[in-house]
């Protein structure tokens, strides 16, 4: 069975970090949807998704980012992604996702981007 | 002898998303043993994951007790994956590839599976054989 976990961590300047671990596919997407929904319900719109321990993503996983980006931006925030392995980045890149999402090397870079928009 | 079949391996799964991990392990193991580089192994694995996800979701509408067969055949330098199911037929050959700029600009969702399969694999064909859907994908080893 696919193993996937999300850990939510708060950092300075009202930024919340979703740390993803494991395989994000059609079976595990509800876990990430719940985490984003929780952020929206609590009006936490400054979100960094740290992908350091994410091993895999399919289009079902990419669909979760598409489902929430508009609402997060309407709330005045953003979803920024960091620490992606080349393997995971290649899939985002194959579909042109860097056109819509801020994908940076390190979580610190993403945090700085929230501080100086 | 272009049509000579030198290798075949099969995995059969039930139509459940929790089986996707078994599919990925099977396909990546096969692709690795046939000499693909890691980037190609990852991409081929995703193409098969996308195909099985579509069958589970659209073909079988999440009915958990149906069957999906995945055959891997090596013919010369062609690594061929044949995925068969008895679900609802849809003509994926007719699906237009999305304009990704427009797709992203309008926050669209879904429908990227077939597009990814076509981007990744060298050949993707959907056929109906009697009442069976047969998807054939080929990646050529260079």
Interface residues (C-beta under 8 A of the other chain):
Chain A: X1 X2 X23 X25 X26 X27 X56 X58 X59 X60 X62 X63 X66 X67 X69 X70 X87 X90 X91 X94 X95 X96 X97 X99 X100
Chain B: X17 X18 X20 X21 X24 X38 X39 X42 X43 X46 X49 X50 X53 X56 X57 X100 X101 X104 X105 X107 X108 X109 X110 X112 X113 X115 X116 X119 X120
